[in-house]
Amino acid sequence: MFVFPAIDVLDGTAVRLLQGDYNHVTVYNWDVVAQAADWVDGGAKWLHMVDLDGARSGLPANLAHISAVAARFPDLMIQVGGGIRNQDSAQRLLDAGVSRVIFGTALVTDFEKVGAIVETLGSERVVAGIDARDGLVATEGWRAGSSIEANALAKELSAIGIRHLVFTDIARDGAQTGIDTEAYRHIADAAGFPVIVSGGVTSLADIEAVRELGETVAEGVIVGRALYEKNFTLPQAIEMLKG
């Protein structure tokens, strides 16, 4: 399992939103590369980056900042989401040094197209992003809802070759309310492979809970605000996940 420290990029700065609300923004670092350096110094092997401007517009908007991080830390594995709706956007990120790209909205709007992209780019480079509110999938940077159940969508992923999934509980994201372990058990069971836990991590007890889910349920855990607010350190989280 891996700890994925998060950098959400808005207007070129490292921020966090509360439950995906663009009206509730906290800026943590004006320099995205410097923030990445902090996580690398803390032992990060993976980094989770979200282009918030891209998620809202549907077009990648912070490629320069993401590319700068990849160039500065060539050994760091980076997964990126936000505004990736087609193969061209995905390829530009991969060419810039990103390890994996996350498709979220496109899973709802053009599921078969994502399948074709997976076939071209490979299952190790494409990640599904399912963001759910009250069990239903949200899209377009969480600003739009749908009638699609998260578990139902997860069941379809293996059919198009997807083997990695970030599942975010929107109500808990950025709220530091703790994680709902049963939700991750259910989504991993539906998908048929382990998922990356996202949303609600507050304390080392949540990291321990992820570890206790086991590798058949959890591939790793994304941590954002809890690290920025210094609830615990990245080295502590990494050590806890190791057990």
Sine and cosine of phi, psi and omega as CSV:
sin_phi,cos_phi,sin_psi,cos_psi,sin_omega,cos_omega
0.00,0.00,0.49,-0.87,0.02,-1.00
-0.81,-0.58,0.53,-0.85,0.23,-0.97
-1.00,-0.01,0.80,-0.60,0.04,-1.00
-0.96,-0.28,1.00,-0.05,0.11,-0.99
-0.89,0.45,0.61,-0.79,-0.13,-0.99
-0.97,-0.24,0.63,-0.77,0.21,-0.98
-0.78,-0.62,0.94,-0.33,0.09,-1.00
-1.00,-0.08,0.82,-0.57,-0.12,-0.99
-0.96,-0.28,0.85,-0.53,0.04,-1.00
-0.74,-0.67,0.85,-0.52,-0.05,-1.00
0.80,0.60,0.58,0.81,0.08,-1.00
0.98,0.18,0.12,0.99,-0.01,-1.00
-0.88,-0.48,0.40,-0.92,0.03,-1.00
-1.00,0.06,0.88,-0.48,-0.09,-1.00
-0.71,-0.70,0.09,-1.00,0.23,-0.97
-0.71,-0.71,0.61,-0.80,0.10,-1.00
-0.97,-0.23,0.41,-0.91,0.12,-0.99
-1.00,-0.08,0.92,-0.40,0.01,-1.00
0.80,0.60,0.58,0.82,0.05,-1.00
0.96,0.27,0.22,0.98,-0.07,-1.00
-1.00,0.05,0.90,-0.43,-0.03,-1.00
-0.94,0.35,-0.17,0.99,0.07,-1.00
-1.00,0.00,-0.09,1.00,0.03,-1.00
-0.83,-0.56,0.98,0.19,-0.09,-1.00
-0.94,-0.33,0.73,-0.69,0.15,-0.99
-0.89,-0.45,0.86,-0.51,0.04,-1.00
-1.00,0.06,0.81,-0.59,-0.01,-1.00
-0.95,-0.30,-0.46,0.89,0.01,-1.00
-0.39,-0.92,0.80,-0.60,0.00,-1.00
-0.96,0.26,-0.28,0.96,-0.06,-1.00
-0.91,-0.42,0.96,-0.28,-0.06,-1.00
-0.90,0.43,-0.65,0.76,0.00,-1.00
-0.90,0.43,-0.65,0.76,0.03,-1.00
-0.90,0.44,-0.61,0.79,0.03,-1.00
-0.92,0.40,-0.67,0.74,0.06,-1.00
-0.87,0.49,-0.62,0.78,0.02,-1.00
-0.87,0.49,-0.63,0.77,0.05,-1.00
-0.86,0.51,-0.68,0.73,-0.03,-1.00
-0.94,0.33,-0.62,0.78,0.05,-1.00
-0.89,0.45,-0.69,0.72,0.03,-1.00
-0.87,0.49,-0.47,0.88,0.01,-1.00
-0.99,0.12,-0.02,1.00,0.07,-1.00
0.96,-0.26,0.17,0.98,-0.03,-1.00
-0.90,0.43,0.72,-0.69,0.16,-0.99
-0.98,-0.21,-0.49,0.87,0.05,-1.00
-0.86,-0.51,0.47,-0.88,0.10,-0.99
-0.73,-0.68,0.70,-0.72,0.04,-1.00
-0.96,-0.29,0.90,-0.44,-0.01,-1.00
-0.88,-0.47,0.64,-0.77,0.04,-1.00
-0.80,-0.59,0.81,-0.59,0.09,-1.00
-1.00,0.08,1.00,-0.08,-0.07,-1.00
-0.93,0.38,-0.58,0.81,0.07,-1.00
-0.89,0.45,-0.66,0.75,0.02,-1.00
-0.92,0.40,-0.64,0.77,0.02,-1.00
-0.87,0.49,-0.58,0.82,-0.03,-1.00
-0.98,0.20,-0.61,0.79,-0.09,-1.00
-1.00,-0.06,-0.38,0.93,-0.07,-1.00
1.00,0.02,0.05,1.00,0.01,-1.00
-0.73,-0.68,0.76,-0.65,0.02,-1.00
-0.80,0.60,0.74,-0.67,-0.09,-1.00
-0.83,-0.55,-0.21,0.98,-0.07,-1.00
-0.85,-0.53,0.54,0.84,-0.03,-1.00
-0.85,0.53,-0.62,0.78,-0.03,-1.00
-0.88,0.48,-0.66,0.75,-0.02,-1.00
-0.95,0.32,-0.65,0.76,0.02,-1.00
-0.92,0.40,-0.67,0.74,0.04,-1.00
-0.88,0.47,-0.61,0.79,0.00,-1.00
-0.90,0.44,-0.62,0.78,0.05,-1.00
-0.91,0.41,-0.72,0.69,0.00,-1.00
-0.88,0.47,-0.62,0.78,0.00,-1.00
-0.94,0.35,-0.62,0.78,-0.02,-1.00
-0.94,0.33,-0.53,0.85,-0.07,-1.00
-0.78,-0.62,0.97,0.25,-0.10,-0.99
-0.90,0.43,-0.36,0.93,0.01,-1.00
-1.00,0.00,-0.11,0.99,0.00,-1.00
-0.99,0.14,0.76,-0.65,0.07,-1.00
-1.00,0.04,0.78,-0.63,-0.11,-0.99
-0.83,-0.56,0.76,-0.65,0.18,-0.98
-0.92,-0.40,0.66,-0.75,-0.13,-0.99
-0.77,-0.63,0.67,-0.74,0.12,-0.99
-0.74,-0.67,0.21,-0.98,0.04,-1.00
0.94,-0.35,0.98,-0.20,0.08,-1.00
0.99,0.15,0.17,0.98,0.00,-1.00
-1.00,-0.02,0.98,-0.21,-0.10,-1.00
-0.87,-0.49,-0.11,0.99,-0.04,-1.00
-0.50,-0.87,0.13,-0.99,-0.06,-1.00
-0.93,0.37,-0.57,0.82,-0.01,-1.00
-0.88,0.48,-0.71,0.70,0.01,-1.00
-0.89,0.46,-0.67,0.74,0.01,-1.00
-0.90,0.44,-0.69,0.72,-0.06,-1.00
-0.91,0.42,-0.61,0.79,0.01,-1.00
-0.88,0.47,-0.62,0.78,0.04,-1.00
-0.93,0.36,-0.68,0.73,0.01,-1.00
-0.90,0.45,-0.64,0.76,0.03,-1.00
-0.90,0.43,-0.45,0.89,0.00,-1.00
-0.99,0.16,-0.09,1.00,0.04,-1.00
0.93,-0.36,0.05,1.00,0.05,-1.00
-0.95,0.31,0.58,-0.81,-0.04,-1.00
-1.00,0.07,-0.65,0.76,-0.06,-1.00
-0.62,-0.79,0.56,-0.83,0.04,-1.00
-0.89,-0.46,0.58,-0.82,-0.09,-1.00
-0.95,-0.32,0.81,-0.59,0.10,-0.99
-0.96,-0.27,0.83,-0.56,0.01,-1.00
-0.88,-0.47,-0.97,0.25,-0.03,-1.00
-0.82,0.57,-0.65,0.76,-0.04,-1.00
-0.89,0.46,-0.41,0.91,0.07,-1.00
-0.89,0.45,-0.49,0.87,0.00,-1.00
-1.00,0.02,-0.66,0.75,-0.10,-1.00
-1.00,0.10,-0.47,0.88,-0.05,-1.00
-0.42,-0.91,0.94,0.35,-0.11,-0.99
-0.85,0.52,-0.70,0.72,-0.05,-1.00
-0.92,0.40,-0.56,0.83,0.04,-1.00
-0.90,0.44,-0.63,0.77,0.05,-1.00
-0.88,0.47,-0.63,0.78,0.05,-1.00
-0.85,0.52,-0.66,0.75,0.03,-1.00
-0.92,0.40,-0.60,0.80,0.02,-1.00
-0.92,0.40,-0.66,0.75,0.06,-1.00
-0.86,0.51,-0.68,0.74,-0.01,-1.00
-0.89,0.46,-0.58,0.82,-0.01,-1.00
-0.98,0.19,-0.73,0.69,-0.11,-0.99
-1.00,0.05,-0.44,0.90,-0.02,-1.00
0.97,-0.23,0.55,-0.83,-0.09,-1.00
-0.94,0.35,-0.31,0.95,0.03,-1.00
-1.00,0.09,-0.11,0.99,-0.06,-1.00
-0.92,-0.38,-0.11,0.99,-0.02,-1.00
-0.87,-0.49,0.77,-0.64,-0.01,-1.00
-0.87,-0.49,0.66,-0.75,0.13,-0.99
-1.00,0.10,0.65,-0.76,0.10,-1.00
-0.88,-0.47,0.94,-0.35,0.05,-1.00
-0.93,-0.36,0.90,-0.44,0.01,-1.00
-0.93,-0.38,0.84,-0.54,-0.14,-0.99
-0.83,-0.56,0.63,-0.78,0.13,-0.99
-0.82,-0.57,0.87,-0.49,-0.06,-1.00
0.82,0.57,0.60,0.80,0.08,-1.00
0.99,0.11,-0.08,1.00,-0.02,-1.00
-0.94,-0.33,0.59,-0.80,-0.08,-1.00
-0.95,0.31,0.72,-0.69,0.09,-1.00
-0.96,-0.28,0.46,-0.89,-0.05,-1.00
-0.71,-0.70,0.03,-1.00,0.08,-1.00
0.79,0.61,0.82,0.57,0.00,-1.00
0.91,0.40,0.51,0.86,0.04,-1.00
0.95,0.32,0.15,0.99,-0.02,-1.00
-1.00,0.09,-0.29,0.96,-0.01,-1.00
-0.86,-0.51,0.59,-0.81,0.03,-1.00
-0.98,-0.18,0.02,-1.00,0.07,-1.00
-0.48,-0.88,0.12,-0.99,0.04,-1.00
-0.98,-0.20,0.18,0.98,-0.05,-1.00
-1.00,0.04,0.79,-0.61,0.03,-1.00
-0.97,0.24,0.68,-0.73,-0.04,-1.00
-0.85,0.52,-0.70,0.72,-0.02,-1.00
-0.90,0.44,-0.61,0.79,0.01,-1.00
-0.91,0.42,-0.66,0.75,0.03,-1.00
-0.92,0.40,-0.65,0.76,0.00,-1.00
-0.86,0.51,-0.59,0.80,-0.01,-1.00
-0.90,0.44,-0.40,0.92,-0.07,-1.00
-1.00,0.00,-0.19,0.98,-0.15,-0.99
-0.90,0.43,-0.67,0.74,-0.05,-1.00
-0.90,0.45,-0.43,0.91,-0.02,-1.00
-0.91,0.41,-0.41,0.91,0.03,-1.00
-0.95,-0.32,0.28,0.96,0.13,-0.99
1.00,0.05,0.12,0.99,-0.01,-1.00
-0.98,0.20,0.69,-0.72,-0.04,-1.00
-0.80,-0.60,0.01,1.00,0.01,-1.00
-0.73,-0.68,0.64,-0.77,-0.08,-1.00
-0.58,-0.82,0.80,-0.60,0.20,-0.98
-0.99,-0.14,0.87,-0.50,0.03,-1.00
-0.92,-0.38,0.86,-0.51,-0.05,-1.00
-0.92,-0.39,0.79,-0.61,0.12,-0.99
-1.00,0.01,0.99,-0.17,-0.15,-0.99
-0.86,0.52,-0.65,0.76,-0.05,-1.00
-0.88,0.48,-0.41,0.91,-0.03,-1.00
-0.98,-0.18,-0.26,0.97,-0.12,-0.99
-0.90,0.43,0.83,-0.56,0.03,-1.00
0.96,0.26,-0.02,1.00,-0.07,-1.00
-0.99,-0.10,-0.19,0.98,-0.01,-1.00
0.79,0.61,0.81,0.58,-0.02,-1.00
-0.94,-0.33,0.07,1.00,-0.06,-1.00
1.00,0.00,0.28,-0.96,-0.04,-1.00
-0.98,-0.18,0.44,-0.90,0.07,-1.00
-0.99,-0.14,1.00,-0.08,-0.10,-0.99
-0.89,0.46,-0.56,0.83,-0.03,-1.00
-0.91,0.41,-0.55,0.84,0.02,-1.00
-0.88,0.48,-0.61,0.79,-0.01,-1.00
-0.97,0.25,-0.54,0.84,0.10,-0.99
-0.88,0.47,-0.70,0.71,-0.04,-1.00
-0.92,0.40,-0.69,0.72,-0.06,-1.00
-0.94,0.33,-0.59,0.81,0.05,-1.00
-0.92,0.39,-0.62,0.78,0.05,-1.00
-0.90,0.44,-0.66,0.75,0.01,-1.00
-0.91,0.41,-0.67,0.74,-0.04,-1.00
-0.96,0.29,-0.58,0.82,-0.05,-1.00
1.00,0.03,0.18,0.98,0.06,-1.00
-0.44,-0.90,0.33,-0.95,-0.04,-1.00
-0.92,0.40,0.45,-0.89,-0.06,-1.00
-0.89,-0.46,0.28,-0.96,0.10,-0.99
-1.00,-0.10,0.86,-0.52,-0.05,-1.00
-0.97,0.26,0.73,-0.69,-0.02,-1.00
-0.55,-0.84,0.79,-0.62,0.10,-0.99
0.94,-0.34,0.90,-0.43,0.16,-0.99
0.98,-0.18,-0.10,0.99,-0.02,-1.00
-0.87,0.50,0.81,-0.59,-0.09,-1.00
-0.86,-0.52,-0.64,0.77,-0.12,-0.99
-0.62,-0.79,0.09,-1.00,0.05,-1.00
-0.90,0.43,-0.37,0.93,0.07,-1.00
-0.89,0.46,-0.56,0.83,0.05,-1.00
-0.94,0.34,-0.62,0.79,0.07,-1.00
-0.89,0.45,-0.66,0.75,0.05,-1.00
-0.89,0.46,-0.63,0.78,0.02,-1.00
-0.90,0.44,-0.61,0.80,0.07,-1.00
-0.90,0.43,-0.71,0.71,0.02,-1.00
-0.85,0.53,-0.65,0.76,-0.04,-1.00
-0.95,0.31,-0.33,0.94,0.10,-1.00
-0.89,0.45,-0.49,0.87,0.02,-1.00
1.00,0.04,0.30,-0.95,-0.09,-1.00
-0.96,0.28,-0.22,0.98,0.08,-1.00
-0.98,0.20,-0.30,0.96,0.00,-1.00
-0.96,-0.28,-0.69,0.72,-0.13,-0.99
-0.86,-0.51,0.81,-0.58,0.14,-0.99
-0.99,0.15,-0.47,0.88,-0.01,-1.00
0.11,-0.99,-0.18,-0.98,-0.05,-1.00
-0.60,-0.80,0.71,-0.71,0.08,-1.00
-1.00,0.01,0.75,-0.67,0.00,-1.00
-0.79,-0.62,0.78,-0.62,-0.02,-1.00
-0.84,-0.54,-1.00,-0.03,-0.13,-0.99
-0.83,0.56,-0.59,0.80,-0.03,-1.00
-0.87,0.49,-0.57,0.82,0.08,-1.00
-0.96,0.27,-0.69,0.72,-0.01,-1.00
-0.89,0.46,-0.58,0.81,-0.01,-1.00
-1.00,0.07,0.02,1.00,0.08,-1.00
0.89,0.45,0.57,0.82,0.14,-0.99
-0.89,0.45,-0.54,0.84,0.11,-0.99
-0.34,-0.94,0.14,-0.99,-0.03,-1.00
-0.99,-0.17,0.31,-0.95,0.05,-1.00
-0.89,0.47,-0.71,0.70,0.05,-1.00
-0.84,0.54,-0.61,0.79,0.05,-1.00
-0.89,0.45,-0.67,0.74,-0.01,-1.00
-0.91,0.41,-0.67,0.74,0.01,-1.00
-0.88,0.47,-0.69,0.73,0.00,-1.00
-0.92,0.40,-0.65,0.76,0.02,-1.00
-0.89,0.45,-0.65,0.76,-0.02,-1.00
-0.92,0.39,-0.53,0.85,0.07,-1.00
-0.93,0.37,-0.51,0.86,-0.07,-1.00
0.97,0.25,0.00,0.00,0.00,0.00
